[in-house]
Amino acid sequence: MPLLASEYPAANVLEQYSYLHIGAMYVVKVNASVKQENPDATNLGTDFVLIWGDTVE
């Protein structure tokens, strides 16, 4: 699944799969000193974090 996020500062990566009711996963920038807006292989988990929440019904 590509990490092409929709809108920052928090982008729901799973929004296009909402019909599956698998929850939401957000990419959040936690380091304000980083100039780039999208994570890459070197800063995912440090400057950007993934936050997942289950769909509650």
Buried (B, 14 or more C-beta within 10 A) or exposed (E): EEBEBEEEEEBBBBEEBEEEEEBBBBBBBEEEEEEEEBBEEEBBEEBBBEEEEEEEE
